[in-house]
């Protein structure tokens, strides 16, 4: 169930998917979806956080999108909400993460 939910969330991130929307798409109640996820030691929020964080890191590393564009693609209404989320998960701002990964990739290229 976690893999199916991950795939669904990746497709719908920009629309800020909810537990009720996901359960409707899977054709079950919210409680049934929560129970299935719990059997895999997961919760809807944990899966959503993991998907958002992975996508955020990818966008910051591999794209030139602005932080506002990234926050919208991840389903955040405000860039400040995205910043708060990212700092809470990664311990640094999205801008600092982007600069760090850019510097790391440049030093790898110079070493080659």
N, C-alpha and C positions, 0 to 999 in steps of 0.2 A: 504494500500500500504506500509506503514511503516513497518508493521510486515513481509510482504513478502520480502521487501528489507533487513531487518535485518537478516532474515534467509539466504538469498542469500549471503550476505556479510560474515556472520559467516562461511559459507562453502568455501568461496573463498579468505579469508583474506591473505593467504600466497602469493597470486598472485597479490596483490595490485590492487583490483578491481576499475574500473573507472565508471563514469556515462555512458559513451558510451557503455561499456560492459554490464552494468546492463540493460540499455534500450533495447539493442539487445536481451538479454535473455528474457525480458518481452514482446518483440515483439512490441515495440512502439518507438517513437522518444525520443531523450533526452528532448526535450521541453515538451512533454506530461508527461514524468516521473516527471520532475521538477514541472509541474503544479499540478499533483496529490499529490505530497509531500507537496507542498505549501498549498493545501487545508487542510492538516493535520498539518499545521504550522511547517513543517519540511523542511530540505534541504538534499540533498545527503550527503554533508559534515558533517552535524550534526549527521546523522544516522551512517555514517562510523566512526566518532570520538567516538560516544557512544559505538559501537560494539568493536572497538579496545581497548577502556579504560576498558570495562567490562572484556574482554578476558585477557588483560594485568594483571589486578588485580587478576583474577583467577589463571593465570599461576604463578604469583609471590607468591601467598598464598599457592597454593596446589601442586606445582610441584618443582622439583629440576633442571629444565632446566636452562641453563646459560642465561644471559641477551642477548647474541648474538642469541641463539636459539629462545628465545621469540621474539626478534625483527624481525627475519626472518619469524616466524609464523604469525606475525601481518602485514607483507607486507612492512616492512621498509628495505631499501637497506643497511643502515648503523646503527650500534648500537647507534651512537651519535644522529641520527635522532629520534630513539625511546626514548632515554634519554630526548631529548629536548621536544618531544611531552608529555611525562609522567610528567615532571616537570611543564610544562605549564598547564596541566590539574589538577594535584594533589598537586602541590606546594612542592614536594619533589622528590628525585631521586628514580628510581626503586629499587635500592639497599637498600636505607633507608626504603622504604615502605615494602620491604620483611623482613628486620630486625625487623621493628616495629610489623608487623603482627605475626611474629614468636614469639616475646617476649610476645605479648598479648595472643596468644594461650597457651604458656607455663604457664603464670600466671593464666589463667583460669583452666588449668589442675591441677595446684598446689592447687588452691582454692577448688577443688572438693575433 
